[in-house]
Structures are given as C-alpha cells and as structure tokens.
Amino acid sequence: MTSTSYVQQQHITRLCVRCGLLLMQYGAESAVVVDLCKRLGLALGMNSVECSLNFNAITLTTICDERCITTTRDTINQSINVNLLVQIQQIVNKTEALTDNDNDKLKPELTERTTLAFDELDKTVYPTWLVAVFVGASCAAFAYLNGGSWSITAVTFIAGMVAMLTRIYLSKHHFNPFIAVIVTAFIASLIGATTYYFDIGNNADIAVASSVLLLVPSFPLINSFSDILKGYVNIGIGRAVFTYMLTLSACVGIVMALGLLRIQHWGF
C-alpha cells in the first residue's frame, strides 16, 4: 500500500468516527451508530470496519489491505436532533449509491464529497422562544386533559414555558445536566404550586404535576431499553443510569420547591 493509500485510509477513518460521534451526540441508538459507521467505511473502500461504543466514547477501526487504523474519540451529550440523524443517514445512503463498482470506491473525490456533505450538515434548531411556547402548550394540554380548569391550564402553561427557558439557558452555559434539571424542576414546581396559595382553579395538584412534564426523559429511556435488547448491554445500562439520575434530579427539584413552600400533602 502506498503512502497515498495510507493517508486516504486515515481520512476515511476520521470520517467514519465523525459520523459515529454525531450520531451518538444527537440521540441515535447504538445499533444505528454501528451500522451507519460500517456502511460508510465499506462504501468508501474499506475491507472492514469495527466499531465499539461506550457511554462517553467511541472506538473505531478500519481495515484495508491488511492495514489497520484505530482511533478513539470522546463524546459530548447534546440535545436530541432527529433531523440531523436523518441527514447523516441520507449522506450514507447517497455515498453507497455512488459506489456502483469496486474501482470507484477508493476515489479521493468520493471521500472529499462525503466530507463536504458532513461539513454542510444543517444543525439549525427552532428558536428558543418557539420551543418554550410549544413545551408550555404541551404541559398545559396535559393539565387540561387531566381535568384541570382553564385557570389551572394557564398557570401550567406559564410554568412549563418558564421552566423550558431556564433549562435551555442552563444548557447553553454548560451547566451540569443534573443541576440543570434540579433547577428547572424547582422553578416549574414553584410556579405551579402558586395555585395552592392563591386558590386558583379546581385542583392545584394537576398544575404541579403537569408543569414538570418536560423533564420526563422518554427518548433516552427508550434508547437505553433498545440498546439492551439489541445486545449493547454496557452502553444501554449507562444510558439507563443517566436517565434514572435525571429522573432523580427532577424529584429533588420538586421536593425542594414543595419543602420551601411548606406544602406537606401533595398528590392525587
């Protein structure tokens, strides 16, 4: 293998691990991460691609003409972005479609084109105010469907919206995720519990319970179960523990708010 081929393999290895990192950071399950990394490497001309995942790291090896290159990268948790995951899958599909025969697989132009596609990924998200409004509306809808009056629904909307703005602010400033959840739950419960003191609506418990709905870690929990069932037990357990810690943090925030307001009897 010439030095050019070795450099090309390095480029492909970095591209594959970049693909895996993005998938892990934005909420893909482990089976999808491994599958897309392998497919991308094979489409770009590798004989084999091996991928090992941990909760906060990814190790990837490419094999070409009996030469192995291995790299390890740390991951950073980001917010869920399904749009980005779909874009990455489309890039891999397009790369596979362009490799109709073995002679085209090692062409540098294809690797460069795929790299450019990753550089041009659309990472834009919805505006903060829009996300907060819709999260508040979802919490309010939950309160209304559970029998809350219009006044309870209004308080829940405000609590959910303010809580989401708080969570986004803390996330942007790189606060510990557990601290961010505790503070968010505290603020949401504090606003929702005002229904006790001002005697608002027909059931103040509904406002308190519904205002913290945004903190339910449903997507990570589903991913953790999926990973375990598909054989990725280590990362599945890691994700499950992280999810349970988020739930515990939310409970701590709620208890702190209710304790501060001296509300001793709460619940349905």
C-alpha positions, 0 to 999 in steps of 0.5 A: 500500500502506498503512502497515498493509500495510507493517508486516504485510509486515515481520512476515511477513518476520521470520517467514519468516527465523525459520523459515529460521534454525531450520531451518538451526540444527537440521540441515535441508538447504538445499533444505528451508530454501528451500522451507519459507521460500517456502511460508510467505511465499506462504501468508501473502500474499506475491507472492514470496519469495527466499531465499539461504543461506550457511554462517553466514547467511541472506538473505531477501526478500519481495515484495508489491505491488511492495514489497520487504523484505530482511533478513539474519540470522546463524546459530548451529550447534546440535545436530541436532533432527529433531523440531523440523524436523518441527514447523516443517514441520507449522506450514507445512503447517497455515498453507497449509491455512488459506489456502483463498482469496486474501482470507484470506491477508493476515489479521493473525490468520493471521500472529499464529497462525503466530507463536504456533505458532513461539513454542510450538515444543517444543525439549525434548531427552532428558536428558543422562544418557539420551543418554550411556547410549544413545551408550555402548550404541551404541559398545559394540554396535559393539565387540561386533559387531566381535568384541570380548569382553564385557570389551572391550564394557564398557570401550567402553561406559564410554568412549563414555558418558564421552566423550558427557558431556564433549562435551555439557558442552563444548557447553553452555559454548560451547566451540569445536566443534573443541576440543570434539571434540579433547577428547572424542576424547582422553578416549574414546581414553584410556579405551579404550586402558586395555585395552592396559595392563591386558590386558583382553579379546581385542583392545584395538584394537576398544575404541579404535576403537569408543569414538570412534564418536560423533564420526563426523559422518554427518548433516552429511556427508550434508547437505553431499553433498545440498546439492551435488547439489541445486545449493547448491554454496557452502553444501554445500562449507562444510558439507563443510569443517566436517565434514572439520575435525571429522573432523580434530579427532577424529584429533588427539584420538586421536593425542594420547591414543595419543602420551601413552600411548606406544602406537606400533602401533595398528590392525587 
